[in-house]
């Protein structure tokens, strides 16, 4: 089977293609002839319609096309000729930003509008979270909608002793409590870093000996060790698809304190060391202190086993085979 993946993740931005490449490696390992096509800048009318013509021309050589994002990527890829079409909805192509009025406020609404226009032209819609899948099913009851989270490499993100991980990172005998915060850009208003910083400062004033560790522009080959060395991951986002950073933390048995995004509430209901709270710095700080004060060691890795590369690849190929055979 020959499959075309289209995307608009700029390969010039560090770590921008990590999760696409992880997923692609899993698909190729199962004998699929997979081609990734970067559609370029889709923020101009000219670029958008140029990409539609390019997808239409390319698609004749493939059995199936899979748009790796909604919004303009889905709009361009919908032009593919007479082959099954799949689209993945990842978060900002469906969720809208309302925390502040500015670029993201208008951009996410435009993105959602293009996603809505495009979805009826696809044979299958894959949502990265069950929460988004449920919302899409209500809006598009006649569409084929399934849950398919972006995979993570469970061979790299593993549980380690924190002392061992920190020693390997160059921090031997470090007894600080490390709180992990992950964002490609700290000025992204959707991530709400200022809220995270305020909550951390309040928690540190109470407990002391805390350190906020930020992963941005960090070499990805060091990230698994870095995550395993942390005591907690903090997510203060307004919206998320399924935050890969939280998946990776859970795979390393690191609990989260988070705002109510994605499917995290389902895990928090079952795990006392994982917390969902409203976007209030004092409430978040209280939960950070509670989690860090607990000595319980739950098995958090169990919640991401179905999101590993092997399970995700097998599930996706079953979808591809069914569409191509129909």
Legacy VTK file of the C-alpha trace (Angstrom):
# vtk DataFile Version 3.0
C-alpha trace
ASCII
DATASET POLYDATA
POINTS 326 float
0.000 0.000 0.000
1.265 3.468 -0.911
0.179 6.186 1.521
0.638 9.942 1.303
0.835 11.951 4.544
0.400 15.692 4.109
1.355 18.129 6.852
2.151 21.781 7.569
4.682 21.313 10.396
7.659 23.431 9.343
10.733 21.138 9.383
12.964 24.167 10.009
11.534 24.557 13.541
13.419 22.338 16.058
11.427 19.334 17.309
8.422 20.320 15.145
8.294 16.972 13.328
9.240 14.672 16.197
5.796 13.148 16.735
5.033 12.849 13.009
8.349 11.066 12.464
7.740 8.683 15.381
4.356 7.744 13.930
5.779 7.435 10.402
8.528 5.074 11.570
5.916 2.792 13.102
3.879 2.695 9.894
6.900 2.058 7.674
8.076 -0.766 9.934
4.908 -2.622 8.951
5.690 -2.561 5.235
3.682 0.521 4.237
5.245 2.673 1.491
4.782 6.046 3.171
5.616 9.479 1.771
5.528 12.686 3.870
4.726 15.881 1.995
5.257 19.273 3.632
2.669 21.627 2.151
4.567 24.797 3.015
3.094 28.097 4.159
-0.686 27.770 4.049
-1.427 31.229 5.477
-1.679 32.839 2.063
-4.483 32.281 -0.437
-1.930 31.661 -3.149
-0.018 29.097 -1.066
-3.219 27.334 -0.067
-4.515 26.842 -3.601
-1.052 25.965 -4.880
-0.990 23.176 -2.278
-4.429 21.968 -3.379
-3.159 21.619 -6.957
-0.022 19.855 -5.735
-2.014 17.360 -3.628
-4.373 16.686 -6.552
-1.400 15.973 -8.809
0.485 13.819 -6.271
-2.490 11.779 -5.086
-2.768 9.811 -8.328
0.306 7.793 -7.339
-1.075 6.689 -3.952
-3.743 4.357 -2.554
-4.721 6.641 0.338
-3.988 10.144 1.617
-3.880 11.173 5.272
-3.865 14.858 6.267
-1.983 15.125 9.542
-3.815 18.269 10.660
-7.171 19.929 10.157
-7.549 23.609 9.245
-5.702 24.649 6.057
-3.921 21.290 5.795
-7.271 19.482 5.659
-8.611 22.072 3.197
-5.666 21.535 0.839
-5.630 17.742 1.151
-9.377 17.481 0.456
-8.459 18.120 -3.189
-6.945 14.621 -3.516
-8.308 12.640 -6.457
-10.553 9.588 -6.027
-8.687 7.817 -3.251
-9.727 7.337 0.394
-8.998 10.389 2.500
-8.212 10.439 6.244
-7.655 13.498 8.432
-6.264 13.791 11.971
-7.676 16.519 14.223
-5.037 17.473 16.790
-6.308 20.327 18.943
-5.769 23.878 17.737
-7.456 22.930 14.465
-10.673 22.357 16.460
-10.399 24.032 19.879
-10.688 27.818 20.037
-8.696 30.227 22.202
-10.727 32.649 24.334
-8.284 33.555 27.116
-7.161 36.773 25.427
-8.089 38.653 22.253
-5.270 38.649 19.744
-3.727 36.496 17.006
-4.636 33.144 18.576
-8.214 34.279 19.274
-8.872 34.893 15.584
-6.524 32.254 14.178
-8.109 29.334 16.065
-11.572 30.412 14.919
-10.448 30.570 11.316
-8.740 27.181 11.737
-11.896 25.636 13.166
-13.963 27.090 10.320
-11.690 25.493 7.714
-11.770 22.221 9.627
-15.571 22.227 9.700
-15.735 22.913 5.954
-13.293 20.093 5.194
-14.470 17.209 7.383
-17.424 16.174 5.242
-15.005 15.536 2.369
-13.084 12.854 4.283
-13.832 9.154 4.543
-12.489 8.933 8.088
-11.761 11.521 10.781
-9.284 10.665 13.544
-9.329 12.707 16.750
-6.300 12.651 19.044
-8.490 12.621 22.168
-11.764 10.948 23.060
-13.020 14.349 24.148
-12.535 15.850 20.683
-13.945 12.695 19.068
-17.148 13.091 21.107
-17.468 16.753 20.103
-16.924 15.932 16.436
-19.498 13.141 16.569
-22.119 15.597 17.813
-21.332 18.058 15.013
-20.903 15.468 12.248
-23.152 12.510 13.154
-22.881 10.973 9.677
-19.097 11.013 9.527
-16.807 8.110 10.397
-14.999 9.410 13.484
-12.508 7.439 15.563
-10.050 8.073 18.370
-6.370 7.822 17.425
-3.870 9.512 19.716
-0.462 10.535 18.421
1.888 7.703 19.416
4.864 7.931 21.745
7.906 5.676 21.849
7.474 3.534 24.941
10.934 2.041 24.405
12.506 5.449 25.076
10.138 6.868 27.699
10.514 4.442 30.582
10.373 4.537 34.358
13.749 5.209 35.986
14.983 5.976 39.455
15.135 9.753 39.801
18.580 9.689 41.428
19.927 7.651 38.500
18.333 9.944 35.892
19.621 13.098 37.559
23.118 11.700 37.922
23.173 10.913 34.191
22.052 14.501 33.501
24.864 15.868 35.638
22.892 16.523 38.852
24.148 13.879 41.335
22.841 13.978 44.900
20.139 16.487 43.937
17.207 16.336 46.370
15.111 19.117 44.845
11.573 18.437 43.669
11.519 19.026 39.928
8.340 20.333 38.290
8.307 19.960 34.518
6.680 22.480 32.181
6.682 21.874 28.440
6.018 24.394 25.664
7.685 25.121 22.355
7.142 28.829 23.059
6.681 30.299 26.525
4.845 33.305 25.075
2.106 31.078 23.606
-1.032 32.354 25.401
-2.730 28.967 25.067
-0.037 27.386 27.298
-0.444 30.128 29.974
3.120 30.017 31.248
2.502 33.048 33.493
-0.172 31.030 35.334
2.231 28.103 35.716
4.973 30.391 37.026
2.684 32.009 39.583
1.413 28.634 40.815
4.984 27.338 41.083
6.101 30.369 43.085
3.220 29.900 45.526
3.996 26.194 45.944
7.695 26.871 46.394
6.984 29.513 49.049
5.149 26.829 51.002
7.346 23.755 50.456
10.705 25.180 49.425
13.318 23.141 47.551
11.275 23.142 44.324
12.680 23.790 40.881
10.717 24.575 37.710
12.296 22.730 34.784
11.247 24.003 31.376
11.564 21.974 28.195
11.729 24.278 25.198
14.284 24.007 22.417
15.667 21.035 24.361
17.380 18.264 22.314
14.734 15.594 21.963
17.166 12.713 22.434
17.678 13.912 26.026
13.992 14.441 26.796
13.205 10.871 28.038
15.941 11.064 30.673
14.906 14.604 31.612
11.249 13.631 32.043
12.123 10.604 34.164
14.153 12.849 36.483
11.102 15.001 37.311
8.630 14.593 40.168
5.579 16.152 38.508
4.498 17.662 35.198
2.460 20.873 35.256
0.024 21.705 32.448
-1.825 25.032 32.592
-3.085 25.109 28.996
-6.405 26.607 28.033
-6.924 23.833 25.458
-5.045 20.746 24.294
-5.557 17.856 21.920
-3.783 15.138 23.940
-0.580 16.729 25.286
2.318 14.534 24.250
4.407 15.863 27.121
1.883 14.469 29.616
1.817 11.110 27.803
5.589 10.929 28.063
5.491 11.846 31.742
2.937 9.129 32.483
5.084 6.627 30.587
7.896 7.562 33.006
5.486 7.224 35.949
5.474 10.988 36.573
2.093 12.376 37.752
0.430 15.534 36.459
-1.325 18.576 37.836
-3.329 20.093 35.019
-6.187 22.295 33.979
-9.188 20.456 32.562
-7.975 19.644 29.056
-8.151 16.636 26.766
-8.840 13.263 28.443
-6.806 13.967 31.577
-9.876 14.156 33.817
-10.575 10.464 33.118
-7.152 9.553 34.532
-7.403 11.945 37.479
-10.679 10.323 38.531
-8.801 7.051 39.063
-5.424 8.295 40.265
-5.135 10.438 43.434
-1.639 11.588 42.393
-2.983 13.077 39.161
-5.013 16.251 39.598
-7.351 18.398 37.517
-8.053 21.896 38.793
-9.472 25.190 37.637
-7.065 27.811 36.227
-6.438 29.514 39.552
-2.811 29.821 40.702
-3.610 29.154 44.387
-5.688 26.075 43.593
-2.975 24.749 41.293
-0.328 25.422 43.959
-2.399 23.548 46.573
-2.578 20.524 44.273
1.143 20.675 43.509
1.891 20.607 47.243
-0.509 17.722 47.854
0.963 15.587 45.071
4.577 16.260 46.030
3.846 15.483 49.681
2.435 12.046 48.853
4.690 8.998 48.976
2.334 6.824 46.915
3.884 5.263 43.776
1.028 4.345 41.412
1.447 2.655 38.034
0.737 5.580 35.710
2.358 3.982 32.683
-0.690 1.743 32.233
-2.697 4.718 30.935
-0.511 5.247 27.865
0.191 1.671 26.775
-2.492 1.923 24.090
-0.749 5.069 22.789
2.564 3.366 22.103
3.926 3.166 18.563
3.102 -0.530 18.099
-0.523 -0.367 19.253
-1.167 2.901 17.406
0.410 1.682 14.157
-1.585 -1.546 14.145
-4.827 0.341 14.778
-4.115 2.873 12.025
-3.205 0.225 9.443
-6.470 -1.606 10.166
-8.294 1.637 9.341
-6.270 2.087 6.139
-6.905 -1.486 4.994
-10.647 -1.168 5.587
-10.841 2.084 3.596
-8.766 0.861 0.670
-10.764 -2.387 0.484
-14.160 -0.650 0.522
LINES 1 327
326 0 1 2 3 4 5 6 7 8 9 10 11 12 13 14 15 16 17 18 19 20 21 22 23 24 25 26 27 28 29 30 31 32 33 34 35 36 37 38 39 40 41 42 43 44 45 46 47 48 49 50 51 52 53 54 55 56 57 58 59 60 61 62 63 64 65 66 67 68 69 70 71 72 73 74 75 76 77 78 79 80 81 82 83 84 85 86 87 88 89 90 91 92 93 94 95 96 97 98 99 100 101 102 103 104 105 106 107 108 109 110 111 112 113 114 115 116 117 118 119 120 121 122 123 124 125 126 127 128 129 130 131 132 133 134 135 136 137 138 139 140 141 142 143 144 145 146 147 148 149 150 151 152 153 154 155 156 157 158 159 160 161 162 163 164 165 166 167 168 169 170 171 172 173 174 175 176 177 178 179 180 181 182 183 184 185 186 187 188 189 190 191 192 193 194 195 196 197 198 199 200 201 202 203 204 205 206 207 208 209 210 211 212 213 214 215 216 217 218 219 220 221 222 223 224 225 226 227 228 229 230 231 232 233 234 235 236 237 238 239 240 241 242 243 244 245 246 247 248 249 250 251 252 253 254 255 256 257 258 259 260 261 262 263 264 265 266 267 268 269 270 271 272 273 274 275 276 277 278 279 280 281 282 283 284 285 286 287 288 289 290 291 292 293 294 295 296 297 298 299 300 301 302 303 304 305 306 307 308 309 310 311 312 313 314 315 316 317 318 319 320 321 322 323 324 325
